[in-house]
Amino acid sequence: MSSSRFVITVIGLDRVGIVAGISRVMAEHSVNIADIRQTIMGDLFTMFMLAEVKSNEFGLPAFKDAMSAIGTELGVQVIVQHEDVFRFMHRI
């Protein structure tokens, strides 16, 4: 069994159900939350998660599509990046 880690970013106007909707989709894809940070700045909701999946059958494209769909439903932007890609893009 292999393990992959992802950084999930959620940004948008605050409303009820964002965390519930995002975590529901993650659970449906057997994605675990390894770390989570969330804040509300005025009416802007931001959440950053380090997520992990331990399955050889995990499909990243399907997961990204599902996260994008729930983001659209909730009115937020959801970005899913493999941890290695995130680190490469944000190195100093």
C-alpha positions as CSV (number, residue, x, y, z in Angstrom):
1,M,0.0,0.0,0.0
2,S,1.4,3.4,-0.9
3,S,0.7,6.7,0.7
4,S,0.2,10.1,-0.9
5,R,-0.2,13.5,0.7
6,F,-2.0,16.5,-0.8
7,V,-2.5,20.1,0.1
8,I,-6.1,21.2,-0.2
9,T,-6.9,25.0,-0.2
10,V,-10.4,26.3,0.2
11,I,-11.2,30.0,-0.2
12,G,-14.5,31.8,-0.5
13,L,-17.2,33.7,1.2
14,D,-18.1,32.2,4.6
15,R,-21.3,30.2,4.9
16,V,-22.7,27.3,6.9
17,G,-21.6,23.8,5.7
18,I,-18.3,24.4,4.0
19,V,-16.2,22.2,6.4
20,A,-19.0,19.6,6.4
21,G,-19.3,19.5,2.6
22,I,-15.5,19.3,2.0
23,S,-14.9,16.7,4.7
24,R,-17.8,14.6,3.4
25,V,-16.3,14.4,-0.1
26,M,-12.9,13.5,1.4
27,A,-14.4,10.7,3.4
28,E,-16.2,9.3,0.3
29,H,-12.7,9.1,-1.3
30,S,-11.0,7.7,1.9
31,V,-8.9,10.8,2.2
32,N,-7.7,11.5,5.8
33,I,-7.1,15.0,7.2
34,A,-3.6,14.9,8.6
35,D,-3.5,18.6,9.5
36,I,-6.0,21.5,9.2
37,R,-5.9,25.3,9.5
38,Q,-8.9,27.5,9.1
39,T,-9.6,31.1,9.6
40,I,-12.3,33.7,8.8
41,M,-11.2,37.2,7.9
42,G,-14.3,39.4,7.8
43,D,-16.6,37.4,5.6
44,L,-13.8,35.5,3.8
45,F,-13.4,31.8,4.7
46,T,-9.9,30.2,4.2
47,M,-8.9,26.6,5.0
48,F,-5.7,24.8,4.4
49,M,-5.4,21.0,4.9
50,L,-2.7,18.5,4.6
51,A,-4.5,15.3,3.5
52,E,-3.3,11.8,3.1
53,V,-4.6,8.7,1.3
54,K,-3.3,5.2,1.8
55,S,-4.7,3.3,-1.2
56,N,-3.3,2.0,-4.4
57,E,-6.8,2.4,-5.9
58,F,-7.1,6.1,-5.2
59,G,-7.8,8.2,-8.3
60,L,-6.5,11.7,-8.1
61,P,-8.4,13.0,-11.2
62,A,-11.8,11.8,-9.8
63,F,-11.0,13.2,-6.4
64,K,-10.1,16.6,-7.9
65,D,-13.3,16.6,-9.9
66,A,-15.4,15.8,-6.8
67,M,-13.7,18.5,-4.8
68,S,-14.2,21.0,-7.6
69,A,-17.9,20.0,-7.8
70,I,-18.5,20.5,-4.0
71,G,-16.6,23.8,-4.2
72,T,-19.0,25.0,-6.9
73,E,-22.0,23.8,-4.9
74,L,-20.7,25.7,-1.8
75,G,-19.5,28.8,-3.7
76,V,-15.9,28.4,-2.8
77,Q,-12.7,27.6,-4.7
78,V,-11.1,24.3,-3.9
79,I,-7.5,23.6,-5.1
80,V,-6.0,20.1,-4.6
81,Q,-2.2,19.8,-5.2
82,H,0.1,16.9,-4.5
83,E,2.4,17.8,-1.6
84,D,5.5,17.6,-3.9
85,V,3.9,20.0,-6.4
86,F,2.9,22.4,-3.6
87,R,6.4,22.4,-2.1
88,F,8.0,23.0,-5.5
89,M,5.7,25.9,-6.3
90,H,6.2,27.6,-2.9
91,R,9.9,27.2,-2.4
92,I,12.0,30.2,-1.6
